[in-house]
């Protein structure tokens, strides 16, 4: 959690660090809590979109654990989820910037889900990699390409949907995969570690550090500015993001 949030009663200028693009910003969750106690993770954007650990406002067995010194959440068949979002539209345009360490063998690290069986997600693509999936009430299409992740270091990724094309890109290597999305129905909810149309396909091993959701497709310049700001926040905490 950004230190500014510890003081309460803050203006949005204090809640969102310099450099994070504001255009279309829906919510911003950095998973840092030096108390290692937060159950409801606040929205640093000031828009009030909280991220809940597990299935309830109180502690339960589906809560991801805080990593050492509260630097990230460790997901091991558990998850976080938001409520229904006013924006973005489920079928785009939208962008997600995420920083995570993925060492899973199954499950869903990230999902924007709507009605039951309607979703867009990132899922296990084999051998430490992620692929894009999309479902609209029956079956699922998955990207032919995958993006290799790291089991030992945090990696920044950008996942976007123009409405006609979804793209997943790893920032440091430039590796990418694409998929044409199906027309999913419903109001979007963000799931971290699970599908969010229904609690399903829960990820088995991952550490999450940062998640930003936008109701637009960011330009490359905006994306790079945001990544620099994220690196600048985590570096003094001893977390290096390539």
GINOR-V95441 format. One record per pair of residues at least 24 apart in sequence whose ideal C-beta (glycine too) atoms are under 7 Angstrom apart, sorted by the first residue. I is the first residue (numbers start at 1). J is the second residue. D is the distance in whole Angstrom. If there is no record, write none. Layout:
BEGIN
i: {I	I}
j: {J	J}
d: {D	D}
END
This chain:
BEGIN
i: {1	1	1	1	1	2	2	5	5	12	15	15	15	16	16	16	17	17	18	19	19	19	19	20	20	21	21	21	21	23	23	24	24	24	25	25	26	26	26	26	26	26	27	28	29	30	30	31	31	31	31	31	32	32	32	33	33	34	34	35	36	36	49	49	50	51	51	51	52	52	53	54	54	64	67	71	71	72	72	72	73	73	74	75	75	75	75	76	76	77	77	78	78	79	79	79	79	79	79	80	80	81	81	81	81	82	82	83	84	84	85	85	85	85	87	88	88	90	90	90	90	90	91	91	91	91	92	92	92	93	93	93	93	93	94	94	94	94	94	95	95	95	95	95	95	96	96	96	96	97	97	97	97	98	98	98	99	99	99	99	99	99	99	100	100	100	100	100	100	101	101	101	101	101	101	101	102	102	102	102	102	103	103	103	104	104	104	104	105	106	107	107	107	107	108	108	108	108	108	108	109	109	109	110	110	111	111	111	111	112	112	112	113	113	113	113	113	114	114	114	114	114	114	115	115	115	116	116	117	118	118	118	118	119	119	119	119	120	120	120	120	121	122	122	123	130	131	132	132	132	132	134	134	134	135	135	136	136	136	141	141	143	143	143	145	145	146	147	147	147	148	153	154	154	154	156	156	156	158	160	162	171	172	209	209}
j: {30	32	33	38	42	30	44	42	44	46	44	45	46	44	45	46	229	233	229	225	226	228	229	226	229	218	222	225	226	216	222	214	215	216	212	214	85	87	88	213	214	215	213	212	211	210	233	72	73	208	209	210	70	71	237	66	70	69	70	70	66	70	82	85	82	80	82	192	80	81	80	78	79	193	207	237	239	207	208	209	207	208	207	193	203	206	208	204	205	202	204	193	202	191	192	193	194	199	202	192	193	189	191	194	196	189	190	189	187	189	187	188	189	190	215	188	215	114	184	186	187	188	163	181	183	184	161	162	163	161	162	163	216	217	160	161	213	214	215	158	160	214	216	217	218	159	211	212	213	158	212	223	226	157	210	211	154	155	156	209	210	230	241	154	155	206	207	208	209	150	151	153	154	155	206	207	128	130	149	151	206	151	205	206	203	204	205	206	204	204	201	202	203	204	191	193	194	195	201	203	193	203	206	159	192	191	194	195	196	188	190	196	189	191	195	196	197	184	185	186	187	188	197	185	186	197	197	198	197	184	185	186	197	184	195	196	197	161	166	181	184	195	159	168	201	168	177	166	168	177	179	179	181	182	182	184	182	183	184	179	182	177	178	179	177	178	177	175	176	177	175	242	209	239	241	227	230	241	223	217	217	227	242	234	239}
d: {6	5	5	7	7	6	5	6	7	4	5	7	5	6	6	7	5	6	7	5	7	6	3	5	5	6	4	6	5	6	7	4	5	4	7	6	6	5	6	5	6	5	5	5	5	5	7	5	5	5	6	7	6	6	7	6	4	6	5	7	4	4	6	7	7	5	6	7	6	6	5	6	7	7	6	6	6	5	6	5	7	5	5	4	5	4	6	7	6	5	6	6	7	6	6	4	4	7	6	4	6	6	5	7	6	6	5	7	4	6	7	5	6	7	4	6	3	5	5	6	7	4	6	6	6	6	4	6	4	6	6	6	5	5	7	5	7	6	6	7	4	4	7	6	5	5	7	7	5	6	4	7	6	5	7	5	5	7	5	4	4	6	6	7	7	6	6	5	6	6	7	6	5	7	7	4	7	7	4	7	5	4	5	7	5	5	4	5	6	5	5	5	3	5	7	7	6	5	4	6	7	5	5	7	6	4	7	5	5	5	6	7	6	6	5	4	3	5	6	2	6	6	6	5	4	6	6	6	6	4	5	5	6	6	6	7	5	6	6	6	6	6	6	7	7	7	6	5	5	6	4	6	5	5	7	7	4	6	5	7	6	4	6	4	4	7	6	5	7	5	6	7	5	6	5	5	7	6	6	5	6	6	4	7	7}
END
